[in-house]
Amino acid sequence: MSSTDVARQNVEAFNAGDWDGFRETLADECVYDEPATRRHLEGQDAVLEANRGWKQAFPDAHGTIERAMAENGTVTLEITWEGTQTGPLRTPAGEIPPSSRHVTVKAAQVFEIEGDRIRETHHYFDLMGMLEQVGAVPAGAGT
């Protein structure tokens, strides 16, 4: 399996809510960084729990891979995430109640692949745009 296949499999498992399949893509001692939320997670359980949290807030969440680039075990995916916030969204500042609003968020994930497992993920996405779309901050607050 190529490193790009591993990264794609990770996104597809998230889309399907296949948590066993998602876990299978992760190295035992994986690391996940989400700069927008300032989350730095270590280990399969922590990474899995964070992704379950996104899926609880946006049960229909799915990512469409727009482009994939790979070199020497590093894979970058450009992704468009979409979903409807029908569950509470947990943030460092507290919980945002369900808004029933649909969001579209552009993102990039950079994966470091070792063998057939993800050793490290850096997930970059437009947090302010997402918060505007769910009504948690006023439109234009990030400008």
Buried (B, 14 or more C-beta within 10 A) or exposed (E): EEBBBBBBBBBBBBBEBEBEBBBBBBBEEBBBBBEBBEBEBEBBEBBBEBBBBBBBBBEEBBBEBEEBEBEEEBBBBBBEBBBBBBBBBBEEEEEBEBBEBBBEBBBBBBBBBEEBBBBBBBBBBBBBBBBBBBBBBEEEEEE
